[in-house]
Amino acid sequence: MNFIVFLTNRVIILRERGQVVNKGYLCRGFGRLRAPMPNCASVTQAPRLLPHVDGSVLPSLGGFGKHQKQLVILTWIPALFIGFSQFSDYFLLAQPNGTCVQPLVNGSNWTMGSLTLPVTVTNGGIGTPVPYFPLENGTRDGVGGMQCACKEWKLELQTGLSQNVVTKWNLVCDSAWKVHIAKFSFLVGSIFGYLVMGVMADWFGRHPVLIVSVLFMLVFGLSVAFSFNVTMFSTLRFFEGFCLAGLTLSLYILRIELCLPGWRFSMTMVASFLMVGGQLVMPGVVSLCRDWPARDDWQVLQIIIICPFVLMLPFIWIFPESLRWLLATQHYRRSKAMMLCIARKNQVDMTTEPSGILTELEHELHKKPKRTCIVKMTSTRNLWKNIVVLCVNSLTGYGIHHCFARSMMDPEAPVSAMFHADYYTMAGIAVATCLALCPAVAFMGRRGGLLTFMIITALASLLQLGLLNCEDTLNRKFSVAFSIIGMFSSHAVSTLSIFFCAEITPTVIRGGGLGLVLASAGFGMLTAPIMELHNQKGYFLHHMIFAACTLLCIICLLLLPEPRNQPLPESLADGESYTRQPLLTHRPGEQHLLLTKLGDRDLYSRVHDTPRRASMVGFKCVVM
């Protein structure tokens, strides 16, 4: 024993001199000792319970109990109102049918953007048509491709309203580009909202972002209804989109973080159904606003869309902060009060709780809160790659969705004449997508379902590109069929990419990560007004680029992990531990040397040296 003490002191002296000594020989001594001495054994600490929210904290509080279910239902209700706001552009900025009441005989040129309006020109009510002339090179002037001379227009809507923004300020001819700018501003506001509010949700919490978004949504949304020109309308729509993005993002995160692994997808899909329900109900709401006596019916529609968000004002008091975020950012004092509240509402007695959650929480109360910014994602090895892959998937899904939607429409029919048919077709495809996602994800998992729908999207886009310029009736029908299939699969890809990101991104940066994917989806949707602004010029190249992106996404999807039935990662280290698993199961007898588990690397520490090797090392230490 004295010799061991001497050896220990000698090793400590060598350490102070900066020489490296293997810790394995410190406690083993010499001879045939194959195990550490009892007085040298290291004390193994018990694993912490607070970082394991899905495995320890929530089960001790009653699991997915009554309190959590009530809060999830509260997140469903605003989904219907969000659906109203997201599809309001289809009615507020719809293109009307135009009739020229007073033409200009001397002919001053005008440009009708985007267009699609069936134009009927009358001369003083007699019905004499005013011709429009092609240019010398065989094309027609302007973005819309038409040339005419008209002093006064009569514009009629076929969407259910008697007047909207286009008809109120006569946004046709040379002013038609302002309609696309109004659509553009709403989407750009949403993109900035996802990015900024995502970071704010990680830094200040989900609840403050939710409340601030609701308050400013009411302010800017109602202000839109009282716009006195199209510039004010577009500016306020930017801020309305910004606030709507913060509201959507915070509700999505709160819903995910309230659920246990087995409930996350089903609860999210219910909210998706409600948003699609808002899309389906929207024409009925529009019909109720028609011919309002006091003011323009488009203003009444905007007020009716925004006013239901007043019901979310009580969320200031009844909706708590995310317990998962509080624990991940070390807000332990607030976490303790919330855990006691949740246990009381779930009728769980915490005084007899055997796991020791509260005892461990008491020992952590002295720690200060620690926040993490999304920029820290760049220091990871796997996490940033997963988020980038999902961003590209979301961008591709929403971008190519517009390509399929345009190919589905009849190019010879005016947009206003086929408005309701196209609108309900897109809504029906969204419903079918939500219905198909549930069994597909349950059977194939998140990664398998996403890969399957991306393959379908790629095939539909390639086949549809081959039939794009065919004039034959049969080919036209096949093109429409492939367009519907592509809209179906691309919508599934976008929806599943967003949910996938919410599952694999750690709690400390979930807002920023989800904001990046949602902003990428916004960029994909932004291609629609950009293409309309340029009168669909370059459409074939646009479709071909997104078709190539689908092939790239198929390869990248194989790198993603499978988060089904897995706990949500809480820290960056947890997010890094989500690594790729093989799609197909291996045979039982197959050895996996390259994909070993994290615990297998410690097996080598149990290998002891032979007595001769231990004796030689000990002898060298004594001589030194």
N, C-alpha and C positions, 0 to 999 in steps of 0.2 A: 504493500500500500504506500509506503514512503517513496518507493521508486516511481510509482505512478504520479504522486504529487510532484516529485522532482521533474519528471518528464513534462507535466502540465505547465509548470513554471517556466521551463526551458522553451516550450513552444510559444508561450506568451511573450517572452523576451524576443524571440525570432520574429514574431508578428510586429512588434514595435520597431524593429529594424527594417521592416518593409519586405521581408522574405515571405514567400508564399508557402503555406503548409497545408496539406490536405487535412480537412476536419475529420475524415474517416479514421485517422490513426490516433486522434487525440484521446479517445476513450477506449480504444481496444487494447492497448498495452502490447504485450508480447506473448509468445508461447502459442497455445492452442485456443485462446479466447476467440470465440466466433460471434459473440454478442456484446453490446455495450455493457459497461459496468453499471450497476443499479444507481450509484450516486452521480453518474454522468449522463443519464438518460434525459433527453429533452422533453419538456412538458408540452403536450399537444393541446392546442386550444380548441374549444368546441366551435363548430361552424356557426357563423352569424345567421340570424333568422330574418332580420329586417330587410336585407337586400333581396330576399326571395318573397316577393309580394304574392305571386300566384301560388307558390308552394307552401308558404307558412302564414303570412299575414292575413290574407283574405279568408282562408279556411278557418282560422281561429276567430274571425269576426262573423262567421255564419255563411261564408262562401258567397255565392251569387244569391243573396237573400232578398227579402222584401224591400229593404231600403234601396239596394242597387237596382232592382227592377223598376221601382218607381222613378228613379232618376233617369233610367234609360228611356222610359216612356215619355218623360219630359223632353228628351232630346229628339224624339220622333215628331212631336207636334210642329216645331218650326220647319221641319223638312218640307211640309206641304207649302208653306209660305215661301220658302226658298225656291221651290219649283215655279211658283208664280213669277217671281222676280227674274229668274234665269231665262224664261221664255217670253217675257213681256216684249222684247224687241220684235218678235214675229208680228205683233199687232200695232205697237206704237210706231214702227218704222216700215210698215208694209207698203208696197208699191201699189198705187191706184191705177185705174183705167183713166186715160186722158182724152178729153175732147176739146179741140180748139174752137172756141166760140168766136173769137175775133182775130182772123189771120192778118198778117202783114203782106200786102201784095208785092211791095218792092223787095221783100225777101232779105231779112237779116238772119244770119246763120245762128243756130243754137245747137247745143249738144245735150242729148239726153243720156245720162249715164246709166249704165248697167243694162241697158235695156230691152226691155221686155214689155213695156206698156203697149197695149194695142191702141193706136192713136187714130181717132176719127176727127177729120178736119172739115169744118163747115165754113162757108163764106156768107156771113150775115144771115144764117138760117136757111139759105137756099140749097146748101148741100154740095156746092161746087168744091171739088178737092183742090187743095193747094199742093203742088208737086214738090218733091225734094229730089235734088239732083246729085248724082255721084260725082266724085272728083275725077280729075283727069287720069289718075293711075288706076281707076276702077274701084277704089275703096271709097268709103264715105267718111265724112269728117267727124271728129269727136270720139269720145270714149264710147258712147253708146252706139255709134255707127249710123246715126240718122241726122238728116239736115232738114230743117223746116223753118218756117217763119210764123210765129203766133204771138199775138199781143195779150190774149186772155184765155185762160184754161178753165175747163170744168173737169174736176177730178172726182172720181167715184171709187169708193173702197168696196171690196168684196169679202172682207175679213170679219164683218160683224159690227164695226164702228162706222159712224157717219162721218167722223173726222179724226185724223191723227196728226202726227207731227209733220208728215210730208204734205198733206193737204192744207194744213193751217198756214204754213209759210211757203207754200208753192215750191217745194224742193224738187223741181223737175228741170229739164233742159240744162242750163248752165249751172244750176244749183244742186243738181242731183248728187254730186260728189259729197255734199255735206251729210247726206244720209249715211254713207259708208263711214264717214268720220265719226258720226254719233255711235254707230256700232263699234267702231274701232276703240273709242274712248272708254266704253264700258268694259271691254275685254282687257284693255291695258290697265285700267284701274284694278281689275280683279287680279292680274298678274302681280302688280306691286303689292296688293293687299295680302296675297298668299306669302310673298317673300318677307314683308315687314312684320306682319302679324304672327307669322310662324316663329320668327326670332323672339318677338315680344312674349309669346306664349311660353317659350323655354326660359326666359329671363324673369318675367314677373308672374307667371302662372296662367293657367287656362281660364280661370274665372274672371280676372280683370279684363282680359282680351274679349271675352264673351260679352261682358256688360258694356264696355266701351263701344264695341261694334254695334250692339243693339241701339244704344243711345244715338250714335251718329248716323246709323241707318235710318232712324226715324227723322232726323233733322234733314239730311240730304235727300232722302227719298221723297219726303213731302215737298221739299223745295223744288224738285224737278217738276212737279205738277203746276207750279206757278212761274215757270220760265216764260220770259217775254220775247226771246228770240232763240234761234237754233244754237248760237254760240253758248249761251247760258245753259241750254239744255244739255249740250255735249259735255260741258265742264262739270255740271252737277252729276251727270251720269258716271263720270270718271270716279267721283268720290262715293257714289252709291255702289259701284262695283267694288271699290276698295273695302268698304264696310261689309258688304255681302260676303266677300272672300274671308274676312276675319271671322264673321259669324259662322260660316260653313266649316272653316278649319277648326275652330275651337270646339264646336259641337261634335265633329268627327273624332277628335282626339279624346274628348271626355267620354264618348260612347265606347270607344275601344278600351280605355283604361278602367272603365267600370266593370268590365266583363272578365270572367274566367276563360281559359283557352277554348273550352267547348262551346261557348256562347258567342264568341266575338263575331264570327261570320254571319250567323243568322240574325243577330241584332242589327248589324250593318245593312243587310239586305232588306230588312223591313223599312229602314229609312230610305233606301233607294227606291223601293216600291212607292213610298209616299211622295217622293220627288217626281217620279213619273206620273203619279196620280195628279199632282199639280199641273203637269203638262196636259193631261187629258181633260181636266176640269176647266182649264183656262178659256177655251172658246165659250163655255157656258157663262163664265164670269163676264166676258166681253159682251155677250148679248144682253146682260142685265144693265150694262152701262150705256147702251145705245140711246141716242136722242134724249140725253139728260137736259132738263129745261134750263137750269141755272147757268151751267157752263159747258165747255166742250167735253164730249164724252171721253176723250183720251185722258183728260185731266182727272176725271172721275175714276177711270180705270187705274191710273197711277196711285191715287189716294186709297182705293180699295185694296190694291196690292200691298201697300206699305202699312196701313193701319193695323192689320193683325199682329204685327210685331210688337204692338203695345202690350199684348198678352205675355211677352217675355220680360217685361219690367219686374214682376215679382221674382224673377230668377236672382235678383240682387240679394234676396234674403233666403230663398228656399233652396237654391242650388249651391252646393259647397265646392270648395277647391278639390282638385284631384288628389286623393290620398297617395296615389302612386308617385305623383310628381313631388309631393311634400317629402316623402321618404327618400326619393332619389336625390333631391337637392339638400337633404339634411335639415329640413325644417321640422325638427323633432318635437318641439313644444306644441306647434300647431297640429302635428301628426297625432300626438297623444290625445289631445282634446277630441279630434275627429274620430279616432279609433274608439274611444269610449262612447261617443254619440252613435256611431254605426252599430256597435255591439248592443247598445240599448234598444235601438230601433229594430234590430234583428232578433231581439230577445235572447241574447247570449250573455251569460254570466262570466265576466272577465275575472272575477275574484278567484274562481276555481279553475282558471285557464292553465292547463298543465305545460304548455309549450314554452312558457317564459318570455313571450313577446314583450309584455309590459316591463318585465324586469330588465331585459336588455335595453329597452327604450329609455328607462330611467338612467342607465349608465351612459347614454349617448346625448343627454340633454345639454351638456356643456359645449357641444360642438357647434360651430357657426355654420350658417347656410353656405352652400357651395354650388354655384351655378356654372353651367357649361354652354358655350356658344357653338353654333353649327360649324364655325370655322375649324374647331378642333377635329372635325371629321377628316380633315386632310392629313392628320398625323396617323390615321389608322391604316391598316394594310388591306383589309377585305371590305370594310363597311362602305367606304366611299365608292368602291367599284359597284357594289350592289345598288346603291342609290343612283349612280349614273346610269346603270342599265335600266332601272325602272323609269328614270326621267325620259330616256330615249323611247322606251315602250309607250309611255303616256303621250309623248309628243307625236309619235307615229300613229297611235290609235285614233286620236282626235283629228290629226291632220288628214289622214286618208279617209276618215268618215265623211268629210265634206266632199271628197272626190267621188265616193260612191253615191252620196246623196244627189249630186249634180247629174251623174250619169243615169240615175233612176228617173229623173224628171224628163218629161217630153220636151225636147228642144223646140218644137214648133208651137207648142201651146204657151200662152202667156202665163206668167207666174201667178197673177191674181186670179185667173180662171181656175187654176188647179190648186189653189192655196189649201183648202180644207182636205183635199185628197192627199196631198203631200204631207201636210201636218199630221194627220192621223196615221198615215203610214209610218212616219218616223216615230210617233208615240207608241204605235203597236209593236214596232221592232224593239223599242226600249223595254217594253213589258216582256216580250218574248226573251230578251237577253237576260233579264233578272230571273225569269223562271228557269232558264237553262243553266244559269250559273250555279244554282243551289245543288242540283244533283251532280253536276260536273265536278265541282270542287269537293263535294263529299266523297266522290269515287276516286278522283285522280289527285286530289290535293291542290294546293295553291300553285305550285310550280308546274305540275302536269297539266292543270286546266289552262293556265296562262300560255303554256307552250302549244297546246292543242288549238286554242282560238287564234294564236298568232299564225300557225301554219295554215289554218282555214283562211285567214285574212290575206296571207301572201298568195295562196292559190287563186282566190277570188280576184285579187287585183291583177295578177298576171293574165288570167283568162279574160277579164273585162277589158284590159288594155288591148288585147288582140281583137276584140270585137268593137272597139270604140268608134272606128271610122267606117264601119260597115253600114250600108244603107238598106240592106235586105230586111224584110219584116221579121223573118225567123231569127236572124242574128240580133235584131233589136230586142226581141223578147228574151233571148239568152243573155244579152247585156243587162237588161233590167233584172233578171233573176240573179245574176252574179253580183249586181250592185246591192240587192237586198241581202244576200248572204254576207257580202262584205260589210255592210252597215251593222248587221247583227254581230259578227265576230269582232269587228273593230271596237264596237261599244263594249263588248265583254272584256277585251284587252285593256281598255282604258279604265274601266271600273275595277278590274282585278289588280291592275298595277298600283292604283292608289291604295287599295286595301293591303296589298303585299308590303308596300313601303311602311304603312302604319304598324305592321307586325314586326318587321325586322329592324326598325330604327329604335335605338335606345330611348328610354323615357327622357333622359336629360337633354336630348336634341330632337325629340320626335316632332315637335312643332316645326323646326327648321327643315328637317328632312322631308316631312310631308308637304311643307310649303313649296319646296323645290319641285316635287313631282306634280303638284297641282298647278304650279306656275308653268311647267312644261306642257301640261294639258291645255292651259290657256294660250300658249304660243301655238299649239296645234289648231285650236279653234280660231285663232287670229288669222289663219290663212284664208278663211272664207271671205271676210270683208275685204281683205287685200286683193284677192282674185276678182271679186265683184268690182272693186274700184278700177281695176285694169280691164274690165269687161271680159274676164276669163282668158285674157291673152297669156300664152304659156301654160295653159291648163294641162296639156299632154305631158310636158316636161315635169310639171308639178306632181302629177300623178305617178309618173315614172320614178321620180326621186323617192317618194314615200313607199312605192313598191319595193325599191331596193333596200330601204330601211327595214322593211319587214323581214327580209332575208337576213340582214345583219342581226336583228333582234332575236331571231330563232337561234342563232349561234350563241349569243350572249346569255340567253335565258338558261342555258345549261350550267352557267356558273353560279346561279342563285341557290340559296339554301331552301329547305322545305320547313316553313314555320308552323305547319298544322300540328295542333295539340302540344305546342311548345309554349313555355311561359314567355311573356314579353321581356325583352332585355331591358335592364334598368340603367346600366352604366355603359361606357364605351367598351370596357373589357367584355361585358356580356354580349354586346353587339359583334365584337370580333370573334367570339366563340361560335357564332352562327356560320358554319362552313358548309360547303357543298356536299351533299350526299348523292350517291349514285341513283339514277332513276330506276334501275332494275335491281332486284335483290340478288345477292350472290349465293352460290352453292354453300352448304354448311361447311364443307371441308376446305374451302378456299381460304388462304391466309392473306390478310390485308396488312402488308408491311408498311405501305406508304400512308395509309389512312388509319394509323393507330389512334387510340383514344388518348386524351390528355393524361389520364392516370397511368398509362402504360410506360411513360417515359421514366417514372420513378422506380420501375422494377430493377434497373441496374444498380440503384443505390443499395439494394439488398444483397448484392453479390459481395462476399467477403474474400479477402486475400488468403492465400495459402499461408501456413505457419512460417515457412521459410521467407516469404515476401514480407510479412509483417515484422519478422525478426530483423531483417536487413534494414528496413526503414527505421525501426526503433534504434538500431545500432548507429545509423547515420545521425539521428537526432541527438544521441548522447554525445557522439564525438564532436558535433558542432557546439 
